[in-house]
Amino acid sequence: MAELDDGAQVCNCNGVSKKALVDAVKGGCTTVSGAMDATRAGKGCGSCKLLVKQVVEWAADGAVEEDPAASYYVPGIPLDKPSLMGAIRKLGLRSVSQVFAALAPGSAEDAKSKMGLASLLKMMLADQYIDERDARFINDRVHANIQRDGTFSVVPQMKGGVTSVQQLRRIADVAEKHNVPLIKLTGGQRIDLLGIPKEDLPQVWADLDMPSGYAYGKSFRTVKTCVGKDFCRYGTGDSTKLGIEIESRFQGIESPAKLKLAVSGCPRNCAESLVKDVGVVAVEGGRWELYVGGAAGAHIRKGDLLATVDDPEEVKLLTGRFMQYYREQANWLERTYAFVPRVGIEHIRSVIVEDSEGIAERLDAAMQASVDSYMDPWSERDDPLTPGQFRTSLPLTVPPQVPVR
């Protein structure tokens, strides 16, 4: 670390240099998390966290203190995930405010913890969860992805990347009617409408009359597919059909971090299945390979082979079981590309495929409960939960001026 130049940028998202981290340590930051809070290093995509830790440890000459909060699932509740879930079940807690009142009495509700708690409670309780508007992140409050300039992007769902003449015509009409400044085809095979003012969102959704594409949440996002065997001479499996079935089943489910999936119709892997959180590849003989823990963003990782199966129904079963296990076991904001190597693919395979812990049936039932509780979030356009949900700001009343005598 000594040979790394002081001006070297450690965190690209927030422009934090090695010197800034060193200065934070010399200024009194005694933990890695403290240095991250002081400099904002590692607060973006998170890919630099290991390097940040190495710089801080080097600057402190090994005298880094252990931060007890590092094991907490969310910062505001002093419990790790298993203990937190156990307490929620034991006390019958059903909302974020109830969790704070019961498990962090006397302290203010931590805003940074609310989104993680809301996601956890939805995963645990399905339709028994009590939704609280202030526990949602801004994207989840308005069901659209906020942009740098304060406008939002809207992404209608096109399952498996498949659309129709009618959908394309409707999207074009909506974009024209609302003067959408940018229409973008995304890497997840969606059509993104960008630059929409917050107050226009309900009418845009109503005019589209299509389900949400979930491009904004810590949840199941998309299933990317190739054209499969019907329209490609290399295809060995109907990837399009399977991808649509997977997306239809798991659309919108909550998770500790976003989940991206893909199904490829042959080992040529045109849908990039090997670098997805869950990826499926058709192979000869009508069989399917199922991969987990892949990534192609700030981290690059080829997914690990979980299983090779004969039946698309088994693909869907194991996909749901793995995602439920991940939802229950992963840390908040821990992507599968970190979770899988941390837990170990051999252990995951024994639990998910071989049912070594005897929990497969429970995992399947828990996932089914989440699937059964699904509601299209864009339906809130018809019944906003708060008067200001889709306004840029609440109206201000200016008191009349009193003349000075």
C-alpha positions, 0 to 999 in steps of 0.5 A: 500500500505504501507504493500506491500514490497519494492521489490515486483514486480508491473510490471511483463513485465518490472520487475518494483518494488514498490521501483522503482515507489516510487523512481520515484515519489520522483525524481520528477514524479508528474503524473501517466503517468510520473512515467510509462514513467520513469520506463516502468511500465505498458508499457507491457501488461498493466494489472498492470496499476491499481496497478501502479496508486495505488502505485504512488498515495500512494507514492505521498501522494495523491498529484498526478497531473492530466495529461492532455494528459491522455484524448488524443486519441494518445499522439501527438495530443491534442484531445480526440477521438470524437474531433479528429474524428470530426476534421479529418472529418471537414478538410478532412484529409486522412493521418497521416502526414496530421493529424499532419500538421493540428492538431499539427502544428509546432511540430515534428510527434510523433512516438508513435502516428502514429500507433494509427492514422493510425488505426483510419484513416483506420477505418474511411476512408476505401479505402479513407485512404492514406497509409504512410509506416512510419506510420506503426508499424514494424509488419504492415510494413512487415506483420509478427510478430517480435520475440525477436531475430529479426526474424519473425513469419508467420501465414497463415489463416485457417478460423475457425481453419479448414485446408486441406491435401493440406494446411498441405502439402504446409505448411510442404514443405515451412517449409522444404524448408526455414529451419523453426526452429519451427512450432507451433499450436497456441491457435487461431487454427493457424499453426505458422512458427517461426524464419523466417529472414525478407528478406525471408518473400516475398518468404515464402508467395509466396510459401505458397500462402495462405492468411494472418492470421493476428497474428500481428496487432491491428485488427480482429485476428481469430475465434476459433471454435469447431467441431460443430454438424456434428462431435460431439454428443453434438453439437446443432449448426454448429459452424464451418460453422458460425465461417468460415463465420464470419472470412471470412466477417471481416478478417483483419479489423482495431480496437483500439486493437486486436479482438479475436472471437470464436463460440461454438456448445453447452454450453460446450464451447469447443471453449472458447467463453465466454472469447473472445472479441466476443463469440457465443454459440449455445443453444437448439432450434437452437438459439445462444447466443452472448457474448462480452467483455470476456478475458482470458489473463492477465485479466480474464473476462467472457463476458456479454450476448449481445443478444440471437437470432434465426438466424446465419445471425443475429449473423453476423449482431450484431457481425459487429455492435458491433465491429464497435461501439467498433472501433468508441468509444474505446480508443486506445489499450483499449480491449473490456474487459475494454471497455464493463464494462466502457460503460456498457452492458445495454447501449451497448445492447440498442444501438446495439440490440434495436437501441436506438440512431438510428445509427444501419444502419450507423454502419452497413454501416461503417462496410460494407465499411471496409469489401469492402476495404479489401486487403490481405496484403501479396500481397505486396510481389509482389510490395514492397513499399520501396526498404528496406521493406524486407531487414534487413538493407540497404547496406552501401557504404564505401568510399575508404581510402585516404592514409595519406602523 
